Amino acid sequence: MVKREAHVLDMTQGNVLKLILLFSVPILIGNVFQQVYNLVDTFIAGRCLGDHGIAAMGATSSINSLIIGFASGICSGFAILVAHAFGAREGLKRAVALMSAELFAVAIVFTALSLCFLRSLLSAMDTPASIFDDAYTYIFVILAGIPVTLLYNYGASILRSLGNSRAPLFFLVIGCLVNIGLDVLLTGVLSWGILGLAVATVIAQFVSAVCSVVYLFVRYPEVRFSLSDLKAGARAYGDMFVTGFFMGAMTVIYDIGSVMLQSAINGLGDQVITAHTAARKILSMLMQPLITLGTACATFAGQNYGAKRYARIQKGLLQTCLCSLVWSAVVFVVLLSFGGDLVVWISDTKDEEVVRLAVMNLRINAPFYFPLGFIFPLRMGLQGFNHKIIPVLSGSIEMGVKVLGKYLLVPKFGYVGASFAEPSTWLLCGVFLLICFLYVVRTDLKPKIENEKREKDAI
């Protein structure tokens, strides 16, 4: 493991798997704390607001993922070019400058559009009238905080592109503690209801965002850009936008399917919504190691692509997939053995039907975690070394299966059909991405690796 500076991790040299795992650990802990945001909201909502509060939050989860996920995906795409510049040892200030300008525009546009069409979107999703007002209040505040969310992602993404995955973790921990304290104060003590949960989340994100950006520009003078760095040509701005757009599109296409599937679930009643919300919280938490390894692959591939170390990219993605499969086996055992206990602990529900439905969903999902072992490392890794189309196509497959789930499976099989819809997408996309990766290795990486070897031999 080689560092160019004490606080910068160069992933273009050293043991491949060790680098990826060491880089992943802080991201994993940070992702877990992000999930704690959601779990604490659910925990407090269940105890202070009852199943009604959990249902109101759950009915908006897919909208949250769709809009904020798209914006955050664009931010991650911008950061890939920062990783390229870091690996290439040139153009770092300009890359950060372009990312700053384009992300500012994204924040304004996404906040305005999402708030304008929010009520119509909730209606289109068949949100039950019994929870509509609370659902609207909650997601309105969350979406109003898009600039705050993007500000944190801006600082954290650049730090990770430079190989620093520890600082974003520290700032997330701070934000999580603030969030927990404000949840208890605003909802449990002051009785603000679901509004208190949303306000607490946005304030906590703001604290994390300010800390990450201040730290970035104080600790890393090499990224402090000037106005002259913004005077790049249209092609540079275009490259940045396209890379960010495709990363965001990969996320949003998948989430469009989730929104449509959620709308079908919303039509099945409050009990199903509550059960589905509890199950998704558990599944999302257990998915974090896989997401983390995918994030690490994007940075690893991005730095090595910039440094033209193509053999390391191939080796790193293959080894990461093997690690992901091991975790999938662990999840399989946990869901089958402790699913019911996890549902009761998270939701605190006394409704036996809610517990039964949630456990059913977990057991259906359990065996499908194995394809996820391929999806996250390959999808993010391909983005990292400039293959934009394949990840978007994989997202399109997921969206298509979820749309079929809404119109074919849910009307005929109810929540059982909805529970099979999403994991079916994992199986199809896992196979698709594995085939595409083998094709990319043969047609793109292998020639580059052979050329890299010839250049080393010539030296």
N, C-alpha and C positions, 0 to 999 in steps of 0.2 A: 504493500500500500504506500503510494507516494503522494505527498502533499506539496503543492506549490507554495502554500503559506500555511501557517498553523491553523487557520480557520477555513481553509479551502481544501476540499477533497478531490484529488485528481483520479478519476476512475478509468483513465486510459492506460494505467500501468498497475501491476500487482495481481494477486490472486483474484480471479474473476468472481467466483461464488462468495468468497469471503467479503469482498467489497460490496456486492449486492446485498448480502445479509446484514452487514454492519450498517449500511446506508438505510436498509429497510426498517430496522428496529425502532428508531425514533419516529419514523413515519407511521409505523403500526401503532405505537403508543398514542401518537397524535390522532390517528383515525379513530382509535378506541375512545379517546376523549370527545371527539366530535359525536360519536354515537352516544356517549354519556349525555351530551346535550339533549338528544332526543329521548333517551331512556328516562332521564330525570323529568323531562316534561311529561312523559307518559305516566311515570310513577306518581308524580304530584297530581296530575290530572285525574288519575284513577282514584286517589284518596280524597282530593278536594272537590272534584267536579263529577266523579262517578263515570260510568260507562258512556254517558252522554258526551263528556268532555273528550274522552279518548276517540269516540266516533267522529267528533267534529274535527279533531286534528288529523285523524286517519283519512278522512274524506278529501283532504287537501294535499296529502303527501306526494301524489303523483304530479300535481301542479308545481309544487315546490321543486321536485326533482327536474321537471321539464324546463322551467324558466331559469332557475338558479343554476341548474346543472349545465345548461347550454352556455350561459355566460361564463361560468367557471371553466368549462371545457375550452372555450375560446382563450381564456387566460392561460391555461395549461399549454395550449398549442403555441401561443406566443413565446412561452418560456422554453419551448424546444429549440427555437432559434437562438435563444440566449445560451443554451447548452452547446449548440453547434459552435457558437463564437468562442465559448470558453475552451472547448476542445481544440479548436483551430488556432488559439492564441492570438486572435485579432478580432476587431470589430465589436468588442463587448459593450462599450459605452453606447455605441450607436444602436445596438440591439435593444438595450434597456430603454433608450430614449424612444424608439419606435413603439415598443411595448407600452410605455407610459401613455403616449399620445392616443394610441388606438384603444387602449382599455378605458380611458376617460370617456371616449365617445360611446363605447359599448355600454358603460354604466348608465349614461344619460338615456340612451335609446331604450334599453331593456326596462329600466324602471318606469319610464313614461308609458310604454306600450302595455306592460303587464298590468299596471294599475288601471289603465283605461278599460281594458277588456276583461278584467277579473270577474266581475259579476256575471257577465255573459258566459264565461267559461265554466263557472260553477254550475250555472243553470244547464248548460249543454251536457255536463257530466251527471245530470240527474241527481244532484245532491239533495237528500231528503229535506223536506221543509222543516222538520223537527230540529235539525242541526244547522240549517243554512246560515242563519245570522252569526252563530258562533264560528262556523267554518270561515265565513267571509272576514270576520274581524281578525281572526288569527292569521290567515294567509295574507291579508292586506298589509299588516304590520311587517311580516316577514319579507314580503316583496318590496316594501318601501325601503328596507335595509339592504337592497342589492348593492348599492355603492359601497357599503361597509363590508359586505361579504367579498366583493371583488378587490377591495383594498387589502384585505388580509391575504387573499389568494395571490395578489400581485407580489407582496413581499415574500410570502412563503415559497411561491413558485421560483422566483429568482434565486432565493437562498438555496433551494434544492438543486437548481441548475448548476450552481457553483459547488455542489457537493455537500452543503451544510443542511443536514436533515434534523439536527438537534435543536437549533434555535426556534424553528417553527413549533416544535413540540413544546418547548418551554412556554411560549406565548399562548398556545392552546390550553395548557394546564391552567395558566392564569385566567384565561377566559372562562374555562369550565368552572372554576371555583367561584368566579363572579356570577356566572349563570345560576349555579345551585343556590347561592345566597339570595339572589334576586327572585328566583322562583319561590322560595320559601316566604320571603318578605312580601312580594306583590300579590301572590295568589293565596298562600296559606295564612298570612297575617292581615294584610290589607284587603283581602277578598276582591281583588280585581278580576277574578275569573280567568277565562282563557286569554283575555287581553294581557294580563300580567305575565303569562308564559311567553307570549310573543315578544313583549317589550324586553323581558329579561334576556331572551336569546339575542336580540339585536344589540343591546347594550354590551353584552359579553363579547360579541363579535367585534364591536367597535374597539373595545379595550385591546383585544388580540391584534387587530389591524394596526392600530397606532404603534403598538410595541414593535411589531415586525418591520414596519416601514422605517421607523426611526433607527432601529438596530441595523437594518440593511445599509442605509446611507452613512451612518456613523462608522460602522465597522469595516465597510468595504469601499474605500475611496476609488477603487478601480471601476465602479459602476456609476459614479457621480457624473452625470452627463451635463452638458451645457446646451444652450439654444442652438448652437451650430450643429450639434449632433442630430437635431431634428430636421435639418435641411438635407434630407436624403431624397433620392429620386423616387418617382412613382413606382418603379419596379421594386424597390426595397419595401415600401409600404404595402405594395401588392403581395409580395412574398409573405410578409408577416401576416397580412389579413387572411390569405388563402390557407396558410398553415393553421392559424387559429380557428378559422371557419370549419375546416374539415374535422378538427378535434372536437369542436362544439357540435357539429352535425352528427358525429358518431354518437354523442350522448343524447342529443335531442330526438333523433330518429327512434332510438330505443325507448325514450321516455314518452314519445307520442303514443306508442303502443301501450305503455303503462297507463297513460291517462285514459285511453279508450277502455282498457280492461278494468280500470278502477271505476269508470262510469257504470259498467255492467255490474260490478260488485256493489256499488252504491244502491242499485235498484233491488238488491236482495234483502235490504233491511238493516236496522241498527246492530242486531246481534252479529250478523256476518261482517259488517264493517269493523266492529270492535275486535272480533276474532282475527280478522285479516290484519288489522293494525298491529296487534300483539305478535302475530306470527312474523310479520315483515320486520319488526324491530329485532327479533331474535335472529332471523336469517341474515339481516344486514350486519349485525354485530359479528356473526361467525364468518361473514364474507370479508371482513376487514383485512386479514392476512393476505388473501388473494389480491385484493385491490392494492394493498401496499406493495406487494412484489411487482405488480403491474406498473405502479408509479415509479418504482426503482428502475425497472427495465427501460422506461421512457428516458430517464436521465442518463442511465448507463449507455444506452444505444445512442442518445443524442451526443454525449461527449465523445464517444468513440467514433461516431460518424464524422464529427468535425475534425477529429485527429486522424481519420482514415485508417482506423484499426478495425478492419472488417471481420477478421477471424475472431476477435474478442466478442463482437456482437453475436455471432452465431453461437459460440460457446456459452455465452451468458444467458441467452434466451432458452436454450435447451436445458441447462442446469436449473434455471428458475422454474421451468415447467415441472421438472421432477420434484422439486421442493413443494410446489403447489399441490401436486397430486397427493403427497403425504398428508398435507393439512386437510384435503378433501376427505381422506379416510377418517381422520379424527372427527370431523364434523358429522360424518355419517353415523358414527357410534354415539356421539353426544345427542343428536336429534332423536334417534330411536330410543335411547335410554332415559333421557331426562327432559324430553319435550314438554310434558305436562307440568312438571315442576317449574320450568322456565316461564311458561305462560302465566301461571298463577302468581309467580314472583313479580313479573313485570307489570301485569295489569291489575292485580289485586281483585280480580273479578270473583263474584260469588255465583255467577251464572254458569251452570254446568254445561249448557249448550254452547256457550262461547268457548269454554275450555275444550270441548270435544271438537269443535270446528277448527280451532287453531292447531290442535295436536294433529288432526288429520292433514292439514296443510303442511306442517313440518315433516311428517312422515312421507308425504308424497315428494317433497323437495329433496329429502336426504340423499337418495342415490344419484341425483342429478348434479351434485356438487363436484363430481369427478370431471365432467367436461369443463367446468369453470377453471380447473387447473390449467387448461390450455388457453382459455379465453383472455384472461387479464394480461398475462405476460406477453402473449403474442400480439394482441391488439395494441397495447401500449408500446411494445417494443417496435412494431412495424411503424407506428407513428414517429417514434424516436429517430429512425433512420430513413425518414422521408418517403415512406409508402403511405399515402393518404387515403387512397380509394378503398383498399381492402377492408380496413376497419369500418368505414362507412357502409360498405355492402353488408358486413356482418350485422351492423345495427339495423339495416333494412330488413334482414331476415327475421330478426327478433321482433320488429314492429309488425311484420306481416303475420307471424304466428299469433301474436297477441290480438291482432284485429280478427283473425279467424276464431280465436278463443271467445271474443266478445259475441260474435254473431252466430257461431256454430256450437261451441262447447257450453257456454253459460246458459243459453236458452234451453238446451236439452238436458244438461246434467247439473245445473245450478252451481253451487260453490265447489263441488268436486271438479267440474270442468274448468272453473277459473283456477283452481289449485294446480291443475296439470298444464295450463297454458304457458305460464312463465318458464318452468323448468324444461319444458319441451324446446323452448328457444335456446336454452343453454346447450342441449345436446346437438342440435343442428348447427349452431354457431361454432361450437367447439370443433366439430368435424370439419366445417368449412375453413376455419382459420388454420387448422393443422395442415390441410391440403394446400392452402395458399402459401403458408410459410415454407413448406417443402419446395413449392414452385419458385418462390423468391430466392431460396437458397441456391437452387440449381441455375436460375437465369440471371441473378443479380449478385448475390453475395459470393458465390463460388468463383466467378471470373475476377471479382475485385480481390478476393483472398489470394488467388494465384498471382495476380499482378503485384499485390503487396509482398508476397514471398519473393518474387523475382527482384523487386527493388531492394529488399533486404540482402539477397544473395549478391547483388551487384555492388552493394556497399562493402 
